[in-house]
């Protein structure tokens, strides 16, 4: 019996694994090919598509599709790929900045140690954040996603995103309070890039 797209979405929402598997098998390879046309990396492309389907299944009870299922899946893959590309670009720019900085400056061993210590403390402080708070903070500050983009990706409201960012900054200010003098000393160093992302 042929199901309409509305019936397919309804079946997935109700936890019908057989219908979900049929949709997965039907679109998986073509979605991977589409993702690969953007990312030029087959492993990452497959990961994007797998994460998409995992996310759909995990949040199946909230699944709402106002366009065709095929368009929905392709648009979702497209958006995920854009986020990956943006993240890779930021990481590449950071690496170029780091390489350029180290090539052009001769810092003392003590300054290098201070920078490494501060970077480590920042990472430790971020890791202490509650799970959702930490995820939202990283998406905002390190992947530069806007509040509404984070809200859409995580299935929450923009107001919740805003509240979680505020909570994260409050916690980080407390965690890093004793390192503020060190931050000032290193204001023009490599660590500044990471400090800028924190907006502390």
C-alpha positions as CSV (number, residue, x, y, z in Angstrom):
1,X,0.0,0.0,0.0
2,X,1.4,3.3,-1.1
3,X,1.5,5.9,1.7
4,X,1.1,9.6,1.2
5,X,3.9,11.9,2.5
6,X,1.6,13.1,5.3
7,X,1.1,9.4,6.3
8,X,4.8,8.7,6.2
9,X,5.6,11.7,8.5
10,X,2.8,10.6,10.8
11,X,4.2,7.0,10.9
12,X,7.7,8.2,11.7
13,X,6.3,10.5,14.4
14,X,4.6,7.5,16.0
15,X,7.8,5.5,16.0
16,X,7.3,3.2,13.0
17,X,10.8,1.9,12.4
18,X,9.9,0.1,9.2
19,X,8.7,3.3,7.5
20,X,11.7,5.2,8.8
21,X,14.1,2.6,7.4
22,X,12.4,2.7,4.0
23,X,12.8,6.4,3.9
24,X,16.4,6.1,5.1
25,X,17.3,3.6,2.4
26,X,15.5,5.5,-0.3
27,X,17.3,8.8,0.2
28,X,20.5,8.0,2.0
29,X,22.9,7.6,-1.0
30,X,21.5,10.5,-3.0
31,X,21.7,12.8,0.1
32,X,25.3,11.6,0.6
33,X,26.1,12.5,-3.0
34,X,24.6,15.9,-2.5
35,X,26.5,16.5,0.7
36,X,29.7,15.4,-1.0
37,X,29.2,17.9,-3.9
38,X,29.4,20.6,-1.2
39,X,32.0,19.2,1.2
40,X,34.2,17.2,-1.2
41,X,34.8,14.7,1.5
42,X,32.8,11.4,1.5
43,X,33.3,10.5,5.1
44,X,32.1,13.9,6.4
45,X,29.2,13.8,3.9
46,X,28.1,10.4,5.2
47,X,28.4,11.7,8.8
48,X,26.2,14.7,8.0
49,X,23.5,12.5,6.5
50,X,23.7,9.9,9.3
51,X,23.5,12.7,11.9
52,X,20.4,14.2,10.1
53,X,18.5,10.9,10.2
54,X,19.6,10.3,13.8
55,X,18.3,13.7,14.8
56,X,15.0,13.1,13.0
57,X,14.5,9.8,14.8
58,X,15.5,11.2,18.2
59,X,13.0,14.1,17.8
60,X,10.4,12.2,15.8
61,X,7.5,13.2,18.1
62,X,8.2,16.8,17.2
63,X,8.6,16.2,13.5
64,X,6.7,18.8,11.4
65,X,7.2,19.0,7.6
66,X,5.4,21.7,5.7
67,X,7.1,21.0,2.4
68,X,7.8,17.8,0.5
69,X,9.8,15.2,2.4
70,X,12.4,15.1,-0.3
71,X,12.8,18.9,-0.2
72,X,12.9,18.9,3.6
73,X,15.8,16.3,3.6
74,X,17.8,18.1,1.0
75,X,17.4,21.5,2.6
76,X,18.4,20.0,6.0
77,X,21.5,18.4,4.4
78,X,22.3,21.7,2.7
79,X,22.1,23.7,6.0
80,X,24.2,21.1,7.8
81,X,26.9,21.3,5.1
82,X,27.0,25.1,5.3
83,X,27.5,24.9,9.0
84,X,30.4,22.3,8.5
85,X,32.0,24.6,5.8
86,X,31.7,27.6,8.1
87,X,33.2,25.6,11.0
88,X,36.1,24.4,8.9
89,X,36.7,27.9,7.6
90,X,36.9,29.3,11.1
91,X,39.3,26.5,12.1
92,X,41.5,27.1,9.0
93,X,41.6,30.8,9.7
94,X,42.6,30.2,13.3
95,X,45.4,27.9,12.2
96,X,46.6,30.4,9.6
97,X,46.6,33.1,12.3
98,X,48.5,30.9,14.7
99,X,51.1,30.0,12.1
100,X,51.5,33.6,11.1
101,X,51.8,34.7,14.6
102,X,54.5,32.2,15.6
103,X,56.4,32.8,12.4
104,X,56.5,36.6,13.0
105,X,57.1,36.7,16.7
106,X,59.7,35.5,19.2
107,X,58.0,35.2,22.5
108,X,59.7,34.1,25.7
109,X,59.2,30.7,27.2
110,X,57.3,32.1,30.2
111,X,54.8,33.9,27.9
112,X,54.2,30.8,25.9
113,X,53.6,28.9,29.1
114,X,51.1,31.5,30.3
115,X,49.2,31.4,27.0
116,X,49.0,27.6,27.1
117,X,47.8,27.7,30.7
118,X,45.2,30.3,29.9
119,X,43.9,28.3,26.9
120,X,43.7,25.2,29.0
121,X,41.8,27.1,31.8
122,X,39.3,28.5,29.2
123,X,38.7,25.0,27.9
124,X,38.3,23.6,31.4
125,X,35.9,26.4,32.3
126,X,33.8,25.7,29.2
127,X,33.8,21.9,29.9
128,X,32.3,22.7,33.3
129,X,29.2,24.2,31.8
130,X,26.0,22.1,31.8
131,X,25.7,20.0,28.7
132,X,23.0,22.1,26.8
133,X,24.6,25.3,27.9
134,X,28.0,24.2,26.7
135,X,26.7,23.1,23.3
136,X,24.8,26.3,22.7
137,X,27.9,28.4,23.8
138,X,30.2,26.5,21.4
139,X,27.7,26.9,18.5
140,X,27.4,30.6,19.2
141,X,31.0,31.6,20.0
142,X,33.1,29.0,18.0
143,X,30.9,28.2,15.1
144,X,29.4,31.7,14.9
145,X,25.8,30.6,14.5
146,X,23.1,33.1,15.2
147,X,20.6,32.6,18.0
148,X,17.8,31.6,15.6
149,X,20.1,29.2,13.7
150,X,21.0,27.5,17.0
151,X,17.3,27.4,18.1
152,X,16.3,25.8,14.8
153,X,19.2,23.3,14.9
154,X,18.4,22.2,18.5
155,X,14.7,22.5,18.3
156,X,14.4,25.1,21.1
157,X,13.3,28.8,21.2
158,X,15.7,31.7,20.5
159,X,14.9,33.0,24.0
160,X,16.2,29.7,25.5
161,X,19.4,30.2,23.5
162,X,19.8,33.7,24.7
163,X,19.2,32.6,28.3
164,X,21.8,29.8,28.0
165,X,24.4,32.1,26.5
166,X,23.9,34.5,29.4
167,X,24.2,31.7,31.9
168,X,27.4,30.5,30.2
169,X,29.0,33.9,30.3
170,X,28.1,34.3,34.0
171,X,29.7,31.0,34.9
172,X,32.8,31.7,32.8
173,X,33.4,35.1,34.4
174,X,33.4,33.4,37.8
175,X,35.6,30.5,36.7
176,X,38.2,32.8,35.0
177,X,38.1,35.7,37.4
178,X,41.6,35.0,38.8
179,X,43.0,34.9,35.3
180,X,41.8,38.4,34.2
181,X,45.3,39.9,34.9
182,X,46.8,37.2,32.7
183,X,44.3,38.0,29.9
184,X,45.3,41.6,30.0
185,X,49.0,40.8,29.8
186,X,48.3,38.6,26.7
187,X,45.8,40.9,25.1
188,X,47.8,41.1,21.8
189,X,48.8,37.4,21.8
190,X,47.5,34.3,20.2
191,X,45.1,33.6,23.0
192,X,43.2,36.9,22.1
193,X,41.4,35.1,19.4
194,X,39.8,32.7,21.9
195,X,39.1,35.5,24.3
196,X,37.3,37.4,21.6
197,X,35.0,34.4,21.1
198,X,34.2,34.4,24.9
199,X,33.1,38.1,24.9
200,X,34.2,38.2,28.5
